């Protein structure tokens, strides 16, 4: 196979995959990824990008460690958001804190009234 044929096939494969995602064929994978978000996690969105957790596959998990405080699980929509989290963890953790506080005030784990 020559190089141009290979590139053409690669481009067509990429377009086919994207079309399948938009037509709903990729929905099952996104649904199962969203189900990977624990019920007791207070957010359904990424603390960095605000994208829905599970919208880009299984959420990326970070265990944030800070001296003198308990370790915290933080879920991101994808591994690309890790850099943004590490640049300003306080900003991201503030979103998580607010969601936990709202969930406690509403008496549910996901911040929604029952």
Secondary structure, 3 states (H helix, E strand, C coil): CCHHHHHHHHHHHHHHHHHHHHCCCCHHHHHHHHCCCCCCCCCCECCCCCCECCCCCCCEEEEECCCCCCCEEEEECCHHHHHHHHHCHHHHHHHHHHHHHHHHHHCCCCCCCC
